Amino acid sequence: MPATGRSILGRPAASPAAARHGPWQPALGGIHLAEWLAELGGTAILVFGGLSAVCLDFGTGSPVAAVLPSTSARLLLTGALFAGTGALVTVSPLGRRSGAHLNPAVTLAFWLTGHVHPHDLLGYVASQCLGAIGGAILLALAWGGVAASVHDGVTQPGSGIGAPLAVLIEAVMTAVLVLTILLFVAHPRTMRWTPLAVWAVVTVLVWQGAPLTGTSLNPARSLGPALVAGDLHAYGVYLVGPLGGAVLGVAVQRLALPGLVPLTAKLFHGRGDRPTSLGHFPRAVLARPD
């Protein structure tokens, strides 16, 4: 991506909010170790907390199964707990420092819009993968045989779902997630509600999509458990699908809603937060939201 901020899909057009509050600025280069470490820690928490919900709701001896025998109801609960973990990370000091992507597909989407520098694309993705591996190791240590009973949280296509169809389903679901994020961070009025929107969307996607693909949406989330379990045979689905979905989501935003351009590469940016190097959020917006 050139230093001018052009992405491979073209430079974003100015949004009405950006026109009022200041010009859009390209992502800045450099080594942002603190942000990368925040992503590593945040992703580890997401994987450990989210997969702990899987263990609790579907593992051997699950107390939830006795109360909620319905698989659909437990999937809905699991989705809410998994997504809720991510939402809590987003508004935590870790998430507010890094932007709480916690997902290579989200970072790729922001890179395509020109809001993430190539240095941070590489740094974030590496940190997310390492964090996911760490979270999966902690899961196996903490839950032991219960984690093993749910195959350590490994994502796999459902019965009768071939790899091409699984890739397509993951791509479409990830595109929905990415498009939700891009639209919510495109205006200061909706930006603060991004974690809540993502929580709702991911909850529904897990509820409806888990029987089909396991609802990964996230190459790092799938990589950690797959490495811990020593089962990478289906990982290609969860690499190609979500990354393809990120490209699809950005393309839909650019073609259908070209005036709604992300103002920042952070999923939550409150008043008093430090400006992020990953796509500067104009100070005027923080001082005078509308």
N, C-alpha and C positions, 0 to 999 in steps of 0.2 A: 504494500500500500504506500503510495507516495506521501511525502511529508505534507503535502497540501491538504491531506485529509480525504482524498478520493478513495473510495472503496472499489472493489472489482465490479460492483453494481452501479457505480457512479456516485458522485458527491450528493449528499442529501440536499434537498431543497429547503429553503428557510421556512420554518413553521411560523404561524401568526404569533405564538408566544415568544419565539426566538426574536422575531422582528421587533416586538415591543420591549423586550428585556435585554437585548444585546445580541451580538452576532454569534453564530455557532462557531466553536473553535475545535480544531482537530485535536486528537489525542496527542499527548506529549510523550516523547521517547525517554529512555533512561531505565535504570534498574530500580524497581520499586519493591524491595525485599519485604518491607513491613506488610504491604498489601498482599504479596504472594503468600507470606506466612499466615496471614489472616484467612486467606482462601483455603489453605491447607487445613487449618484448625476447624474452620466452618464446615468444610466438606466431610471431615472425619466425624464431626458431631451429627451432621445430616445422615450419614450412612449408619452410624451406630444407633442413633435414636430412631431413625425410620425403620431399620431392620429389627430393632428390638420390638417395635409394634407388630411386625410380622411374626416374630417368635411368640409374642404374648397372645396374638389372636389365632395363630394357626399351628404353633408348635405342639409337640407332644405334651399331653396333660394340660392343655390350655384351659385356664379358668373361664376365659371369655366364651369359649365354645359351649360351655355348660349353660351360660346365660343367654347367649345368642347362637343357637344352633344353625341359623340361616347363614350360608356361605356369603350370600350377597350382602347381608347386613354387616358381617365381619369385614368384608372387603371395603365397604363404605367407611367403617370405623378405622381400618388400617390406613386408608387413603387420607382421612382427616388427621390422623396422628402423624403420618409420614410428612404430609405437607405442612402440618403445624410445626413440626421440628424445623423445617426449612424457614418458615415464617419467623420463628423465634430467633434463629440465627441471623436473619436479615436485619432485624431491629436491634440486635445485640451490638456491643462495641466492635466485635469482629466483623460483622456484616456491614456496619456503617463505615468501617475503615476500607474494606476491599470492594464494597458494592454487592457482595453476597451473590455472585454468579453461581458458584457451587456446582457448575455444570459446563463442560466444554462446549456444548451446543449453544448455551447462552453467551459465552464469551465469543464464540465464532460469530454469532449474530451481531453483537456489538462491534466486532472488528469489521464486518461487512458494511455496517453503517458508517464506519470511519471513526468510531468513538473509542477504539482500543488500539494502541500502538502494537506493531508486530512483536516488540520485546515482551509486552504484557500478555499477548496472545500465547506465546510460548511459556512464559512464566506462570500464568494462571492455569493453563491446561496441565502442566507438569505438577503444580501444587495440588490441583484438584484430584489428579490420579493418585498421588502419594497420600493425600488425605483420605481418599476412599479406601485405599489398601489398609491404612492404619485403622480406620473405622471398622473394617471387616475383620481385622485381626482382633480388635477389642471385643467385637461381637462374639467371635468364636470362643474367646477366653471367658467372657462373662456368662454366656448362655450354654456353653458346652454342648451336651447332647440335644438340648432343645434347638439350638441353632443348626445342628447337623440334621435334625428332623425336617427342617425346611430348606435343606441343602445349602445352608449358610447364606441364604438370600440370593442365590444365583437366579438371574432372569433367564427364562427359556420360553420359546413359543409353546402355546397350548396345543392340546391334542388336535390333530388334523390341520394345523396351521403350518404351512411350509415356509421356508426361509424368505422367498420373495414376497409373500403376502405379509409376513411379520415385519419385514423392512418397510413396506408400504404403510402398515398400520402405525408403526413407531414414527415414521416420518410425518404422517398427518397429525398425530397427537402432539409431537414435538412442535410442529408448525403452529398449532393452536396455542401452546404454551408461550412460544417465542412472540407470536403476534400480540398476545395479551400483554406481555411485558413491554413491548415496543410502544404500544398504544397508550399504556398507562403512564410511562415515563416521558411522554411527548408533551405533557401539559402540567404546570405546577399544581393545578387543582386536583388532578387525579394521581399525581406522582406519589403522594404519601400513602395512597391506598393500594399501591402495587403489591405489597406482601399479602394483603387480604384477598386481592383478586387472584394471585397465584395459588394461595391456599385453596380457594374454592375450585379453581380449574383443575389443579392436580388431584384434589379429592375425587372429583367426578371422573377424571381420566383413569385413576386407579380402580375406582369402583366398576367402571364399565370395561376398561381395557385389560385389566390384570388377567382374566381368564384367557385372553387371546395371546398376549405377549409378555405378561408380567409387568407391563407399564414401566419401562425403564426411563425413557425420555432423556437419559443421561449416560454417556459412555463411561464416565468415571464411576458412577454408582454401580454399573454392571461389571466394570473391570475388577474392582476390589474383591467382591465375593467370588468371582470366577477364579481369580488367582489363588485365593485362600483355599477354595474347594478343589483346585486343580482341574477345573472344568471350563475350558475355553472353546469348546466345540461350536457353541452358538454365538460366541461373542461378536462375530462379524455383523450379525443382525443389529446389535446394539451399538455398533460403531457407525455403520453406514446409515441406518435409519434415523437416529437423532441428528446427526450432522447434516444429512440431507434435509431433514425437517427444518433445521435452522436456516438453511439457504432458501427453502420454500417460504418460510414465514417472512423473511426479509423481502423476498420478491413480491409477495402478496401485499405487504405494507407499502412498498415502493410503487407498485402499479395501481393499487386500489385507493390508497390514502396517502398520496405523495406529500400532502401538506402537513401531515403529522410526523414530525421528525423527532427522534429521541433527543432530549435535552441533556442527558447524562447516561453514563454506563453503570449507574448505581440503582439497585432495586428499591432503595429507601434513602432519602436525603432529607433530614429534618433541619429546622432552623438551628444555626450554631454549628452544624457539621462542617468539617474542613473541606475545601474544594478538593475534588478528586483529580488525579492526574489522568484518569481514564475518561476523558470527555468532560470538559469544564462545565459546571452548572453555573450560569450567570448569578452573581451575588444579588442583583436586583430582584430576581425571582424569590430568593429567600427572604428578602426584606419586604417585598410587596407581592405576595401570592395573589392570583386572581382566578 
